[in-house]
Amino acid sequence: MEKTEKRGMIDTWLDKHRSLYTAATRHDFVVSIRDGSVDLSSFKTWLGQDYLFVREFVPFVANVLIRAGKESGETSDMEVVLGGLASLNDEIEWFKSEGSKWGVDFSTVVAQKANQEYSRFLEALMNSEVEYSVVLTAFWGIEAVYQESFAHCLGDGNKTPAELTGACNRWGNDGFRQYCLSVKNIAERCLENASRDALVEAEDVLVRVLEHEVAFWEMSRG
Ligand SMILES: Cc1ncc(CN)c(N)n1
């Protein structure tokens, strides 16, 4: 018998905010990578800005890891988050080698407004008063937007330039998709036991993640 995926709060919220989710995962910048029309100076802007973003994302994920150790009911949750943190280590190395390849000197890149605002949002989520289920919902959203966006660039009929397939594979590969599913399952499990207030906050935080992601693509496109 075919396995049916249990629908939880996140799927309900994605249905409710479908147009925003589509804006975040099918942004013109992403579509331009897929159809090969991408402006390479935009790609370089994205590369420099995302390198800075990832450096801010590491402490956020480290905070999730600490909370997974203390607040998750299942021991495997911590391993999922640890896997994410380990892949961020590879990601930083990958950014550095891409920076040399594209002639982007990260030491001179300054975080633009959309990037600064996204970092401030991450920082606010690290406050211990923010419920764990809310933090996990944000964490899933941040990772899932990249997974869906870059997987789209690798889908059937793509004309993604060969020199950009490395970036697309980084987030569009099946391992990263599985990891996102694991994070989603953890978030859904926590949301099942969350208070009404926490559910309201988690939905709001998910919407804000999607808005920040759209603004990030917009900034990259210039
Ligand atoms: C803006 C942004 N969002 C998400 C990811 C995926 N970690 C990222 N690298 N950059």
The ligand as a Gaussian input file, in Angstrom:
#p B3LYP/6-31G(d) Opt

LIG

0 1
 C       19.206000      33.402000       2.546000
 C       19.443000      31.934000       2.786000
 N       18.409000      31.145000       3.147000
 C       18.649000      29.823000       3.366000
 C       19.863000      29.266000       3.229000
 C       20.078000      27.793000       3.399000
 N       20.824000      27.495000       4.548000
 C       20.896000      30.109000       2.839000
 N       22.150000      29.659000       2.635000
 N       20.682000      31.458000       2.594000

